[in-house]
Amino acid sequence: MPPVVAMTFWLIVLPLALAALGVWQLERSGQARQSVGVASENMARTIAELRPIAAETPNAMIRFVGGRSYPASMALAMVEKAAGKNGFLQTVSALRHPFAYLTIAGGILAFLGGAVGILASNLAGRRARRSRDQLVRSFMRLRLLLPFLLAAVMLGLGFAGVGATLFETISLPFWGDLSGDAIKLGLAGILLAGIGLYCAVTAVRGLRRVFALVEPEPIVERARIATEQDAPALWSFVRHLASRMQAGPPDTIVVGLTRGFYVTESRVRLLPGDQLVEGRTLHMPAPFLELLDTAEIAAIVGHELAHFVGEDTRYSQRFVPIYSSLQRSLGALYQADLNGDFGIGAGLRLGYHALSRFDTAVAHWSRIREFEADRRGSLASGPDAAASALIRSHIADSNIEVILEAAFRGDRQFGSNLVAAVAALTAKQGFQNPDEHLEDRQPHPTDSHPPTTQRIQALGVPVDEKLLAHATRRRGADTSSFGARAFADWDAFCRDLSSDFLVNADKAQVEYRQELQIAVAGVADKEIVLFENIRPIAAPAMMLIAVLFGAFIACTYLFPIQMGFGDDETTKATVAAILGAGIVFCLGLFVFVRHRVSHPLMVLTPETLRSHWLAQPVRWDAVVGYQVHVAHRLALQLFLADGAPLPDRTRFSFYNKVNRKRRMIELDALGIREMKADAFSDMVGRYIAAAHARRALDQG
């Protein structure tokens, strides 16, 4: 279903339908109350008239409308019984009446929340495209309104569902006598209402998450703080740049291994020390401090500091952290266990719609702010250095990834200083062809950047051989890096960063191996034989039917007169032929069922799956995906990796297939004996996971 259609249904159509249902319930309730009220008055008058007659002449015949007559005493008892039932209906009518209002109120509340939310989101998104300042103002207003709109949708749908369910459940006495089925239906209705009420309560509890959506979450970073004692020249360099650009300097400089340059005012949680850094934080990647020169680093740091100059300051300080936090919070709310409350689901649709209205405006203004930041950053070092920095920072990524990925997997040949290993690898083999990276985007925890070529073109620098030669240069052996000049002990600082990385890598590898070992231990070492779920009684039943058919044939010839055939040999022969064919069919089915019952359907070993439908076994580690479908039959679909051999079928079968184009094997059965489909699916998943885990452990 298209997202717009789904959103319209959940936020507009469904609430209006519930409100309309409530109006109909209210009309029915009013008519019922009037009807039972009139009936009550009529019965009261009838009882008042019958009592003296029944007291004086109890056997006097009383004729009712419809022509039937009863003795006065019996007529009085019947009317009093009807009056009691009518009184019960009056009580029921009074009890259910408020639930119609609850249905109406819930539907209207959900409709208003959804309609106002859609309208406000569309208007705010349209205004956000006028200016960056309008983007900030529109989003701030919407983010204050959004939690209340989400609450209205969730609570409205929840209470409308409860009201509608309880109204219809309480209405059961109006259907007539309460039979056993009606009582069961009533209990089911009460259960559904209880579930609906529980979902509404869940929605209320979820409101705490909704109202916390706009609180920015800290950025988690594996890095170390570079104090002024650690890097006095670095702090002097950054403060000088900030002064030239008329931007405030950062409160904290952190240096890591795996992220790019960025400045943020969001809180940053540093691992492994679990330090929470607040204020303006500048993050610098240690490998780039080794590979880029002073002018290139000045251009990049100047670019980041430019986000806090002029009109961009409000955008960077207020909008970006809250916008990204709202995205993360909605994602977390979507993944949370909310017991399937459809009100929460409808509210999330509204939340994502509101965010989507800003996506175009955010992309537009982000593009402009990046170009403007590039221009301001180039003033600190010149356009050529800024263009070279853009190219060099991208082409250096591949060398950095080679070292860090190998070290993370446990390769310790690079020593205890991974930054120096990156520099050594770069000095040895140089960089990749920069043409392959000109469409790359700069990694950043909160923003997306335009492609590199567009940013260089905006700087007015031609991408020629001179620029590419400078961007791909190799540092001379006698030239110290920026990091070595900026830090008091650059080698020790890089060793500490590398130690943090390697300790975390070792821990991750240990946990990974433990998970693999658990997966391998999740399957039995011995073979597991599975049989098809054909009832054992099927074969004896076929044999019994065949015996009965044979007995009938014998009686046809032994007792023809008693069987009604007399001397009609043709009829006897026809009946015998038909029953004989039935005997042959039953015997054939008996043999088939006995064979299917006794013959294994599948044999599962830790390495393979065997089936009598397949000429060769299927290796579990060749399976890259599987599905178990259940309808009137059970089907197991196995998808094999490219290059893995596909088995041949032993014989033709309409259900059991080997699809070579899709690289899929399908094995079919009536079911698995003594095992439900979910348990069978879990078992297949465990065998596949165990085989891949065993291969990963064997490969080290």
Steps between C-alpha positions, in 0.01 A plus 500: 500500500642844409604697811259785422207259472595321821544828687163629374328181610651494851477873574185607311281213379523273805435776759201627298369146463524448876324831565226402252467165674460687829224718351320187377541339841362814664196494270440131570540559872250786495245297309548203733462716811182651361366159400566332836365810679170483312483123554562550871212746531266270306596200713450697819144589393432142393622361833285752689195382302577126531571483874139556622365261236752231592417548870121469453468255209840341431353269234347779297635488143697803386546552127829659387572682176556226244198295601643270770319475836637404844352472851529827692754361752720363220464820298607706804808279553594528133469880497695533826776281355506711184508815714801365689680426175406843369640655818826317439507638146447849642804452721704366208389792282604750767838326545594489134386854413818679626723269295350640181620845609844350575514358147401835349739698718790264429441508124473881495812537717701270272367677190587845634847382602564344159344778290666783693829311495491448122395861435756646742777280356421601143483871587820487706683312225387754240614793714832327576602535136482880515809556713729320742374714786142409408602133493622526859190689621255268321666187633519633856127573495414164351718304741318666793161414348587151372497312835148623575381401152655155533334464840163600354525240225614219728252566780214576260532174310554304819194631683282490187583132463418433866172693480383328182588152627334540840186654347451206266583249771247646743243497217484118497182481720311689228564212261263271688557221749859470618604160368833334567642635175381851583668482840824385337472785253445744786804372685703534182377858463596582857842345438544711186397809693752413769770467236393834353510662842842351564620640168363842596686481832812395308454807282482719810818342631654550158425872526807534721703390201303728271562807716868405525538484122647849474772447759827457307687180572878515540726401212697188592862527390810289558755775548724675753501859619800699380573741783719809469774309681472218243492729195593863574577579133169347390300720737695806389434407135125452552459817708686702236267363230191576708621856557563557129152371416335690786364176639516379857766234565395148606472417868645152443714338233470123469710281272390158375584239240180422313302823435565812292527865600191656654390759754192446715327656796319175579620304798769247412555179695861386469590133520657301653520745791127582486569873528213737420622813320272803471531831324664552160711200406744471209571143387820437302606165350857402593582334162420824316722699737776271375417515127376859439718809511438814704319690223264209430419453868446874534250487212307210657499639855409842360210336317373347824541822700314687223182320604502720810532833324205728420162353402639145503554517876134468592454220248799305632432561868125442509363328192747228398536325840127502571407394146739204504395410854135501395587263216681264738221514756229417248713210382542377857126537562429300185726216614370502859268224623163674528282188505368561150303812590360629171468847654878518542542388139268773374680760710834394359366547147419858593847549651678370191275708275591811697870424462464427130352848442833646612730263311498700176556829682773348716681361195471838323635708790762239593636523149516880519659501845768253392593714200507808721713321761740389225534860383567629852740215572694571182568854628722348770726316256403579144264324255772267368574360846127458568453310171805284568373424850163384362666257261775376732263437792292271277778305329673442833197310632588177318847477660356578842232233458758239396699548820206535739302209356801269509581606858138454604503144364804421713792567265774641726773543238449879498631544854367713781468827303230464235534865393866444417399180314260702285777749421742220415248330270429830326869575456552153352208468256363854471131571441230359277389678183317812625256490206318218678435716807391833352133415554554399864337684789677600820398275795336699780287391798218751440519645145528380142746683276483569124724291269868598495498616136220748566678637806825546304316670213335737747850598619593597146793257484546288184549128553823478299826308519655759730223464759494120478879479522503706819207305650672165433853602605711280728654661804875510506687297759656813650168687534315478829123467503253758628420274795866473601532878500168561676536249787754490778537122454313403184630141498381433858160653430456284188609192693234569762236539227618179336496317832137604558412379151681167535357427845150563366578287193623211716188524715276507192681202349463301823128578513466414133671164546281428800192572289633269228567224754151540644357473147702183432387348831138576410469187283535134589809304394296198399257474211144620545246307294174676419186322380200636316193570708273226360270354764597139589133407489483577126657169391282276726196696386576423133544130586172496694316659208649243262385216732148646516490528121610133471236393752234683302608322180486164677152571636387603153570149370431299817175671590371654175133487597556659841720765339225581249678383183315170440616337175617827340855393416578821311426720799698271731797507264485881468487548877783250546713677237445840660574373849799303368640819354443663838689216668792543260501876564491453879778243488710732284433790736581271794842420351560867415410622849706229670794600283455874572458438873806279535728681253683806637391831355830675580821412680680791667868477586726783617643524145218407263131448438398180321166430336379205295382755243860618442777294345772686693498651850486875549781656702374740765789740448392540134159631609480880507130528584191293571124527545235269645152547353194346662156478341324171433852358460844584641778611265869557581681728254881507508692765303855400408801727450637567153747229407359243743392177325128443462381140552296301249153367572465125532161502324229734386284669761250781457586648841870420548710719269854607415487844338841556342423852382409618850752257658222379725404156633144438621411197709132440570310295757164474671681601816774383735408226744492617864629845403325827424600716206659769719714244681606347167592843362705578811679168469594561136623849595719355776659246264576769240642736764707219653649404164602856417633547853706180470648621171586838657670326794697272265618801302625658822 
